[in-house]
Amino acid sequence: MKITGPKLKCQIIDGKYLAEQINLETYKTINSNKIEPGLAVILVGNDPASELYVSLKQRACLNANINFHLYKFDESSSEKEIIEVIKFLNADEETNAILVQLPLPEKFDANKIILSIDQNKDVDGFHPKNIEKIKLGKPTILSPLVLGVDRLIQETKTELNNKIITIFANHEIFAEPFKFLYEKNNKIIFTSLNDHQAQEKCHEADILIVAIGKPKFVNNKFIKDNAIVIDIGINEISGETVGDVDANNVILKASFITPVPGGVGPMTIAYLLKNTLQLFNKQTQTKK
């Protein structure tokens, strides 16, 4: 991310560097134990962003010695065809983790397809039974995205106690893992683009997490002085990758911010690999 203007107090949280350290740990664990975890990815359609994300995941898996298998479907494919492949992967002992690359083309029912994944191989933590476990405070797996965001927040060395943490996203279910992580000692607020008080709710936040899919939408009017801003958005404008946050504007008030690219993205992939290893270990222990 290019930061312009005068020298400011806002610090950039380097997700790329942190992800490299996490990936090295994963590689060392796999290599020293001489194991072969397997990740299968379902990619539907030809969305350029999704294809890029999958290629980055594939490269990271190869570097970590995780077996990567891509199952690509045209948009003309049927849900039945996709679900049949998922059923095969559910039964395949060499596949420890399954990921459906989102978003799917509009004709597909994402919930139905995710529901067909064996909850014990759900590397993204999106299966309804896994979401229910999070709500009950007994998660078996958390979303790599959420784990990556949590690690980025930890990097600021901020004490997570009596803080207001606002989730500005499109779906409230996105807030559930954050509630599990932070609600005991902090106040969690969810808001969306449909909320006419969204700006005010964001402005309350000591930590603001943004995932709305609107390039540079959040400016410093949304930001409380010294807030930590986590930008999950990835958008393309004239060939440039930008977030949902107008970073050059927000750094006037924020204390920490994640860059786009180089912030949440690499961290999500790093925790995807860690989750794959975690699922492999659980399945191996179950067989013993």
Secondary structure, DSSP 8 states (H G I E B T S, - for coil): ----SS--S-EE--HHHHHHHHHHHHHHHHHHHT---EEEEEEES--HHHHHHHHHHHHHHHHTT-EEEEEEE-TTS-HHHHHHHHHHHHH-TT--EEEE-SS--TTS-HHHHHHTS-GGGBTTS-SHHHHHHHHTT--S---HHHHHHHHHHHHTT---SS-EEEEEES-GGGGHHHHHHHTTTSEEEEE-TT-TTHHHHHHT-SEEEEE-S-TT-B-GGG--TT-EEEE---EEETTEEE-SB-HHHHTTT-SEE--SSSSHHHHHHHHHHHHHHHHHHHHHHHH-
